């Protein structure tokens, strides 16, 4: 037997259960990964809490939990390789079965499994959003939700690209954002007025539409504004994107930047899988600075 986090009904962290399940094995063209760490994302608890969100991703009950994972291949090709990747609704488990080469990346030497497990969703989403907005050297980019799990990557990637970053967040996170290289500003009504004199040329909205709407009010062209959490039809013709749109090689470049010390991954909390409910409650509260990781 092995263990997996399962839920039989939609709801909050209380619906998540760590259960004994039959041990899975790799079939032809597949590999099995012994999972050691799973990074949590907002979409994980959204899928577990909201039937309509689950339906959009083809999730049916009962379901496993989580997407991001890291571990070691122990069946199939390349046994013994350290890897990280994604498995929708299956990541928080002792074992994950994936197609060989599908959503699986080598974990570089010098990177812990805990850090590797934070990269797939947040790293690819940040890279996709910045690319969709065309952020580059000389830009001043307004990033909404800059202190969140995707935001910490977006801020640093924009800085590495040569952009000046203004990040919206709660005041309690301002010192944290300054350490990442962003100029913090409070979110909420009046955002456009607070940044009107900053010369904003592009925007990335990682939480709703407030930042996108502020950028439009400032006269930023819709083609230079990207959203990842505003649904398929964001306001004013701005660009909707997500991790699936990231350019090939984006995650590898991010991982290389982490190992080189050019990009830091703040891991705010690490929980053993037996405390999955506590981990999800902390992550879902949206007050954590950085990533939450579950270990197995």
N, C-alpha and C positions, 0 to 999 in steps of 0.2 A: 504494500500500500504506500501511497504518498499523500501529500497534503495540498489542498488548494482552497482559496477563498471563494465562496459560492454565495449567491443570494437567490432566493426563491420568489421574492416579491420586491416591488419597488419601494424605496424609502430612504431614510437617512442611514448613518453609519450602523445603526442597530440591526439592519437587515443582513449585514455581512457576517458570515460564519466561516471559521476555519474548520474544514472537514477532511476526514480521511477519504481518499478516492482511489480507484484502481490505478496502479502505476502505468503511465502511457509509455509506448515504445515507438521508435522511429520506423517508418515504412520505407519503401523504395523512393529515392529522391528526397528524403527527409533527414533532418538531424534532430537529436534531442539535446536540449540545453538544461543542465542542472543549474537552476536559478539561484543566485546568491543575493541579489538585490533587485528591488523594483522601485522605480521612481514614480511618485504620484503626480497626477495632473488634474486640473479642474474638470476635464471631460470625463474622467473616471467616475467621480461621484455624480456628475450630471447624468450619465447613462444609467447609473444605479438608482437615481432618484426620480427620473422623469421618463415615463413610458414613451412620450412622443419623441424625445431625444434618442432613446434606445432604438425605436423603430427606424429612424433615419439611418442608423448604422447597422441595421439587420440584427440587432441583439434581441434574443428571445429568452424567456425564463424556462428553467433555471439557467443562470449565467455565471461564468467566472468573472474575475475582476482585474482591471488594470491593463495597461498597454506596454509601458516601458520596462525593460528588464536587462540584466547583465548576468553573466555566469560563464560556465565552461561546457563545451560540447562533450557529451559522454556517450553518444550513439550516432552512427552514421559517419559521414566523411569528416575528416579533420578533428578526430577525437583528441581532446586535451587543449584545444584552442580556446583562449578567452575571447568572448564575444559579447556584443550588446545589440539590442534591436527592439522590435515591437511585435506584439501579438494581441490583437484586440480582444478584450474580455477574457484573457487567459494568463496574464503575466504574473499575477501574485499566486504562485504555485511552486512546488518543489521542482517540477519539470515542465518545460514548454516544448512542443513539437512544432517545427517550422520547416518549410521547404528549403532545401539547401540553397544558400545564397539569397533567399527572399527575406528582406528586411533584417538582415544580419550583417554586422560589421565587426571587424577585428578590434578588440580593445588594445590600445597601444600600451607598450611598456611604460611604466611610470604613472599610469592612471589606475585608480582604485575602481573596483566594481561599483561601489556606491556612487561615485561621480559618473561613471559610464552609464549607469542606469537613469541618469537625469537628462541625457542628451536627445533621444530620438524625437519626442513630440516638441519640447520647448526649443531645442536647437533648430530643428527643421522649420518650425513655425516662424521663428524670428527671422531666419534667413529668407524665407519665402516672402514675408511681409516687407522687409527692407528692399528686396529685389523688385517687388511689385511697385513700390513707391519710387524706385530708382535712386535710392539714397547713395550718395557718394561724396568724394572730397569736395569741401567747400559748402556743402549743404548745412542748414540748420534744421534739424528734424525734431518735431514734437512727438513724443512717444507717450501714449496713454496707457496707464497701468505699468509704469516702468519698474516698479519694485517687485512685481509678480514673477512667477516661474518663467514665463516667456520673456518678460521685460528685462530680466537680468542679462539674458543673452542678447536681446535686441540693442540695449544700451551699449554694450561692449563691442558688438559687431559693427554698429554704426560708428563708434569712436575709432575702431581699427580701420574703417573705410575712409577716415579723414573728416567725418562730419562732427559738427557741434550738436550736442544732444540736450534737449529740454525734456525732462520727464515729469509726468503728472503722478502724484502720490499723496498719501497722508503725510502730515508734517512729521510724524514720528519716524518716518523712513528717510527723511532728508539727509542725515549724516551718511546713511547706508548708500544712498544714490550718489552722493558726492564722491564717495570712495570708488564707485564704479565709473566716475568720469562724467556724470550728468549734472546739469543745472536743474534742481528740483523746483516744482511749482505745484501748488495745491490744485486738486481737481474740484469740480463742482461749478455751479453757476458763475458766470463771469470769466471763464477760462480764456476766452478769446481776448478780452480786455487786458488780462494779466500778462499775456505774451505778445500783445500787439506790436510792441516796439522791439521785439527780439529778432525780426527778420526771418521768420519761419518760411522755409522753402519746400518742406515735405512733412508728411505726418504718417504715423503708424498708430492705429487704435487697436489695442490688445484687449479692451474690455468695453463692450457696448459700442456706442456711437458718439459719445460726448466729444472726444478728441477730434474725430472726423468732422463733426459739425462745426467745431471751433475753427478748424483749419479752413473749411469752406468759407466761413464768415470772414476769415483773414484774407481771402482771395487766392488761397493755394489751389492750383488746378486739380480737378478730381483725379486725373491720371497720376498725380504725385501723392495721393492719399490711399492708404491700404488699411483694411480691417480684417481681423480673423474671427471675430465673435459677434458680428452684426447680422448674420444670416446671409442668404444668397443674394439679396438685393439691398445693399447698404444705401444710405441717403446720398442724393446728389450725384449719382453715377460714380462714386469712388469704388476702388477695386476691392473685391472680396477675395481672400486667398486663404491658404492653410498649409500645413506641413507637407501635404501630398504634392504641392506645387514647387517645393524646394528644388533647386538645380541639382543634378547629379554631382556627387562629391561634396555637397555642402556640409554634411555631418563629419566627413573625414577632415575637412579643413578646420571645422570647429574643434574636433578632438585634437588635431595637431596644435592648434592655438592654445588649448588648455595645457597640454604637455609642455609647450614652450614657455608657459607662464605669461602669455599675452592675454589670456582670458581666464577669469576665475569663476568657479561654480560654487556659490555659497550653499552648502548643505545645512539647512537650518535645524533639522531634527532627523534622527534615525531611530526607528522603532523595530523591535522584533515582530515577526508576522503574527505572533499571538496577541499583539496589541493593535491589530489592523484598524479596529474601530476608533481608537485614540488617534492614530495617524491620520485617518480620513477626516475626523472631526477637526483636527488642527489645520489640515490643508484646506478644507472647505470653508473655514472661517475667514480666509483671505487676509489674515493679519500677520502671516508668517513672512519673514524676509528671506527668500530663497526657496530651496527645494526641500521636500519631505521624502524620505526614503524608507522603505521597509526591507528588512533583511530576513533571509531564510537560511 
